[in-house]
């Protein structure tokens, strides 16, 4: 089982990204996925998180992820809001980070001890393709670089989730992010 935790800010599409990932692996890759959103007092700009479990067997656990294998962070400023994105991580936990700055990615790796860090300027990819500062589709493209899901499945799921016009734009953002993602 692969346990994933998404962190971001309200308005960035954190919960939608998790649901889209579930569609990608369930429908387009024949695996099982459960999305466990954390609803509360969300508002635009407030910290938001959601959890996803993926497996080749039916996922029976329907509780929060306490030991993530992958942590996806949609906004590098999340740590300034006193959110510990490394909570529960283990020695093989990987980070996928939205940042344009390799030194910021390195600082996350050094400060939190992630095994690997994949990073991309997903905000730029989103603005370039959909014209909005909503990096969820682009971050799913970056997530595909980890190998947990294919980029083709992400593109198909984005088209299904957002419909033809917006789906194609989000799929393009995901592909651009996938191609530009770097690993440290």
Residue pairs with C-beta under 8 A, 6 or more apart in sequence:
1 53
1 54
1 55
1 59
1 61
2 53
2 54
2 55
2 69
2 70
2 148
3 51
3 52
3 53
3 65
3 67
3 68
3 69
3 70
4 18
4 21
4 51
4 52
4 53
4 54
4 65
4 68
4 69
4 70
4 71
4 72
4 148
5 49
5 50
5 51
5 52
5 65
5 68
5 70
5 71
5 72
5 85
5 88
6 14
6 17
6 18
6 49
6 50
6 51
6 52
6 72
6 74
7 14
7 47
7 48
7 49
7 71
7 72
7 73
7 74
7 75
7 78
7 83
7 85
8 14
8 17
8 47
8 48
8 49
8 73
8 74
8 75
8 78
8 136
9 44
9 45
9 46
9 47
9 48
9 74
9 75
9 77
9 78
10 42
10 43
10 44
10 45
10 46
10 47
10 48
11 44
11 45
11 134
12 48
12 74
12 75
12 133
12 134
12 135
12 136
13 74
13 134
13 135
13 136
13 137
14 48
14 49
14 50
14 74
14 136
15 35
15 37
15 48
15 50
16 136
16 161
17 72
17 74
17 136
17 137
17 139
17 140
18 35
18 37
18 50
18 51
18 52
19 35
19 161
20 136
20 137
20 140
20 154
20 157
20 158
20 161
21 33
21 35
21 52
21 54
21 140
21 143
21 149
21 154
21 157
22 33
22 34
22 35
22 52
23 157
23 160
23 161
24 140
24 149
24 153
24 154
24 156
24 157
25 31
25 32
25 33
25 54
25 148
25 149
25 153
26 32
26 33
27 156
27 157
27 160
28 150
28 152
28 153
28 156
28 157
29 149
29 150
29 153
31 54
31 55
31 56
32 54
32 55
32 56
32 57
32 58
32 59
33 52
33 53
33 54
33 55
33 59
34 52
34 53
34 59
34 61
34 62
35 50
35 51
35 52
36 50
36 51
36 52
36 53
36 62
36 63
36 64
36 65
37 50
37 51
38 48
38 49
38 50
38 51
38 64
42 48
47 78
47 81
47 83
49 83
51 64
51 65
51 68
52 65
53 59
53 61
53 65
54 148
54 149
65 88
66 88
67 88
67 89
67 90
68 88
68 89
68 93
69 90
69 92
69 93
69 94
70 93
70 94
70 95
70 96
70 143
70 146
70 148
71 85
71 86
71 89
71 93
71 94
71 95
71 96
71 114
72 95
72 96
72 97
72 139
72 142
72 143
73 85
73 95
73 96
73 97
73 98
73 108
74 98
74 122
74 135
74 136
74 139
75 98
75 135
76 97
76 98
76 99
76 101
76 104
76 108
78 85
79 85
79 108
85 95
85 108
85 112
86 93
86 112
86 113
86 114
89 112
89 113
89 114
91 115
92 115
93 114
93 115
94 114
94 115
94 116
94 117
94 118
94 146
95 108
95 109
95 112
95 114
95 116
95 117
95 118
96 117
96 118
96 119
96 139
96 142
96 143
96 145
96 146
96 181
97 104
97 105
97 108
97 117
97 118
97 119
98 119
98 120
98 121
98 122
98 123
98 135
98 138
98 139
98 142
99 105
99 119
99 120
99 121
100 121
100 123
100 124
102 119
102 182
102 184
104 119
105 117
105 119
105 182
105 184
106 117
106 184
108 114
108 117
109 116
109 117
109 184
116 183
116 184
117 183
117 184
118 142
118 143
118 145
118 146
118 181
118 182
118 183
119 142
119 181
119 182
119 183
119 184
120 138
120 141
120 142
120 177
120 180
120 181
120 182
121 180
122 135
122 138
122 139
122 141
122 142
122 173
122 177
123 133
123 135
123 138
125 135
125 138
125 141
125 173
125 174
125 176
125 177
125 180
126 132
126 133
126 134
126 135
126 136
126 137
126 138
126 173
127 133
128 173
128 176
129 138
129 169
129 170
129 172
129 173
129 176
130 137
130 166
130 169
130 170
130 173
131 169
135 173
136 170
137 154
137 158
137 162
137 170
137 171
137 173
137 174
138 170
138 173
138 174
138 176
138 177
139 177
140 149
140 154
140 157
140 158
140 174
140 177
141 151
141 154
141 173
141 174
141 175
141 176
141 177
141 178
141 181
142 177
142 178
142 181
143 149
143 154
144 150
144 151
144 153
144 154
144 174
144 178
145 178
145 181
145 183
151 174
151 175
151 178
154 171
154 174
154 178
155 171
155 174
155 175
156 171
158 167
158 170
158 171
158 174
159 167
159 168
159 170
159 171
160 167
161 167
161 170
162 169
162 170
